[in-house]
Structure formats: structure tokens, C-alpha cells
Amino acid sequence: MEENPYLKSTILEVFENQLQADDPPIVRQTFDRLIAEGYSEVEAKKLIGCVLSIEIFEILKKQESYNDERYTKALNRLPKLPRL
């Protein structure tokens, strides 16, 4: 599957906004944990970006609101990625 550079850039921008705003706090906690576990900043951002992408996909697919519990659980399981 071909990577969409615009989508990738947008997901990383959302991640950066969450990180800077510390909202939700689990994003900063997960980023710091992954770095402490030996992942590079780029790898940690990609992992969190994957979870963010899946959460957005679930919202669109099910036409529902953001689910903080689902997002938090998925971030806590990283580096294991959630399944679609």
C-alpha cells in the first residue's frame, strides 16, 4: 500500500499538538515511556501516530465520538499495535 504524505503529515501534526498541549496526558506519558524503552523519537511518533490513525478510522467507520478509553488502552499497549 502506498503511503499518503499529506495524511502522514496531518497525523503527525495532530500528535504534535496533543504532545504540546498535554491533552490528553496519556500521549506525553506514552511518548516518554517509549523513549525510555529505547525507541527513537521518530519510532515513538510513528507508533503513536498509528494508534491515532486507528482511532480516527474507528470514529469515521462507526460514526461515533472520540473514545478516550479506547485511545488510552491502545496507547498503553504500545509497542503492540491495535488491530482493525
Beta strands, then each sheet from edge to edge (+ up, - down):
end
